[in-house]
Amino acid sequence: MTNIKILGFKGEIKKIDEILASLEGGIVQLMDARAVAGREHVLHSTIHAIKAFQRGENIAKDIGLEICLRTAATRQIDKALQMVGLKEGLMDICAVLIDSQDKLDELSGIFERDDSVLEPDTEYLKRLYGLTENEIKLVGVTGALMERTTLLILES
């Protein structure tokens, strides 16, 4: 059984490479929390990423990158990183830990834990993903983004 944790943090990213290197040795993916529509969206994307690897239908070679692709609902790595990737400076961070409970202390030592950053900013998400009013009325922002993640499977 896979243990997935989705956590929110606030902090300053000085050097992305250094942060990522300090978290090696487990599956930990950090994303821009503003670009996610809550825990449900990220959990959905993470499960799709894991299943894609199990089926041998993954787009990326790395599970963390696959989570980014699925969260951003795109097959283009550059586009996904532009949308949901870390940026240098102060930012709200969504952390996905897969079977990596031990990394929680490391993350808490680097960043300030704050799950409120996972609350969806509807207007920002609407602009970032080009969501239509109809999509939002029908299924909400989270539902629309989860649907787009699911549709990635059909495109392959």
Buried (B, 14 or more C-beta within 10 A) or exposed (E): EEEBBBBBBBBEBEEEEEBBEBBEEEBBBBBBBBBBBBBBBBBBBBBBBBEBBEEEEBBBEBBBBBBBBBBBBBBEBEBBBBBBBBEEEEBBBBBBBBEBEEBBEBBEEBBEBBEEBBBBBBEEBBEBBEBEEEBBEEEBBBBBBBBBBBEBEEEE
